Amino acid sequence: MEITIRNIGNSKGIVLPKPLLAQAHLEGELTADIHVIDGAIVVRKSHKSPRQGWAQAAAALVSQGDDALIMGEFGNASDEDLQW
């Protein structure tokens, strides 16, 4: 398959056909991993979790004492009487 390399500002870009994305299991993905291997551009499904690092970041906030509630316990004064 031959595709056109397009000018995009100071960069270049390509449009990947939907069937090609489907074959690579990239259809519907918002990100992908891209590498150059032996002179070939290789695009693969990203294996990084969307929330990777969140647990460590939360633990760092707790260790710094920066985990206090911003809005208080209840968003509305009348919510205090509700049973959960």
HELIX and SHEET records of a PDB file:
HELIX    1   1 LYS A   18  GLN A   23  1                                   6    
HELIX    2   2 TRP A   54  SER A   63  1                                  10    
HELIX    3   3 ALA A   77  ASP A   81  5                                   5    
SHEET    1   A 2 ARG A   6  ILE A   8  0                                        
SHEET    2   A 2 SER A  11  GLY A  13 -1                                        
SHEET    1   B 2 ALA A  32  ILE A  37  0                                        
SHEET    2   B 2 ALA A  40  LYS A  45 -1                                        
END                                                                             
